[in-house]
Amino acid sequence: MTNTWTPRDTTTHQDHVIAHVIDATVRGYFVFDEALYILLDIGFVWTIFLDGEMSLLPHPVAVGELEVEAAAREQIKADIDILLSDNPSLDELAQLKPAPVHCRITAVSFFASGEERRLVLAGEGASLAIETSMTTAEIQIYEC
C-alpha cells in the first residue's frame, strides 16, 4: 500500500461511531468478507469496511450477523470470551488475533490515497493504523 495519504472528511455516521469508540481499548480483531472486525473492551465489535464505512454493534449481535458456519461462529464467540476476560490466554485463540499493541483510543483520523483508505487510531502510549485497499480487498492492521 502507498504512503501518500490525504486527510478525508468523515460522514455523520462515521463521526457517531468514532465518538462511541473513544476511550475504548482494542482487544483483538479478525478479517472476514472484506471487513475488519475489532473487538473493543466495552463489549462491542467495530466493523470497518474497505471503503472506510463502519458500524458498531454489541458483540453477540455482530457475531450473530456473520454468515459463517456454526463451528467458526462458536470459535469466534469463545475467542471473544477469552479476550474480554481478566486474564486472557492468547495462545488459546482460534479465530481472533490479539491487538498488536495496547491501544486505548483517544482519537481517530481518516485518510485516503486513490483506492486505499487509512484509519489511524491514536492511543495512549501506542497507536494503530488500519489500511484497506478497495482494489485488492487487502486489510492490514499494525502499530504506527
N, C-alpha and C positions, 0 to 999 in steps of 0.2 A: 504494500500500500504506500501511497505517496506521502510526502511530508509537507506539502504546501496547503495549509489549512486556512480557510476564510471563516470568520465568525458568521453564524446564521442566527436569525431570529427564531425563537420558539413560538409555537402556537399557544393559544389559550389553554388547550387541553394539556399540552406538554408542560406548560407552566404550573398547572394544577397538580399533575403527577409529581413534578420535581419538588413542589412545596411540601408534599407528603413524605418524600424520601429524605429530606434534610434532617440531620441528626440520627438517621438510622445507620446501622453498620452492615456492610456486606459480609454475609456468612459463607455463601457458596453460589455456584452457578452451573448451568448446563445449556447447551445449544441444541435446539430441536426445530426442524421445519423452518429454517431461515429466520429464527428469532433467538435472542439471548434471554434466558430466564435467570434473574438474580434473586436469590433468597436473602431477605433482609431480617435482621434480628427482631423486628417488630411483628414477624409472622406473616409478612406479605411477600408476594413474588412480583418483582418489577420486570415486565416483559419489554424488551427493546427490539424493534423490528429493523430490518436492513436500512430502511429509509429514515430512521430516527423516530418514527412514531412509537408510542409507548402506551402501556396500560399498567395498572397496579391493582392486584386482587389478593384477598386472603389466600394463603397457600392451599387450603383444601379446595377452594373454587378453581384456582389456577390449574392445579393438578387434575381436577375433575374434568376440565375442558380439553385436556390434551388428548389427541387421537393416537394413543399408543396401546399396545397390548397390555392386558391386565398385569402380567408379571413385571413389566417395565414400570407401570404405574405404582405398583407396590414397592418396588425398589426406590423409586423417587420419593414416595412417602416416608420410607424408612430412613433414607438419607436426610430428609428434612428434619425428622425427629432427632437424628444424631447431631446435625449441625445446630439445632436450636437448644440442645441440652447444655447443662452447665459444664460438662467435661467431655466434649466431643472426641470420639475415637476416629480420626480422619482416615486411618487405613481400612476402615470398615465400609467406606463409601463405594457404592456400586455405579451410580448414575451421575451424581453431582461431583463437582470439583470444588475444593475449598478455595476461598478467596486467596489470590496471590499474596496479598498483604492485608493487615488490619486497616480497614478504611471506614472511619465514621464520617459520613458525607456532610460536608459543610457548604458545598456549592457545586453546581453542575453547569458546565459550559458546552455549547453545541457548535460544531464546525462542519464544513463541507469542503470537498475537493473533487470536482467532477461528479462521478457516480459513487463517491465514497463519503461516508459520514463518520464523525468522531465525536464522542461524548467524553468529557473529562470530569471525573468525579473527584473533586478536591476533598481531601480529608485531613484530619489532624494527624500529622506525622507522616502519612503516606497517601498517595493519590493513585487512582486507577484510570486508565484510558480504555475506551471501547471503540474499536474501529470496525466498520462494516463496509462491504462492497456490494452494491446492487448489481454489478456486472458478474462477479464470480460467486456471490452469495456467501462469501467468507466473513467470519466474525472472529475477531481477536480481542482478548482482554488481558491487560498486562499492567504492571506497576509503571508509573511515569513520574 
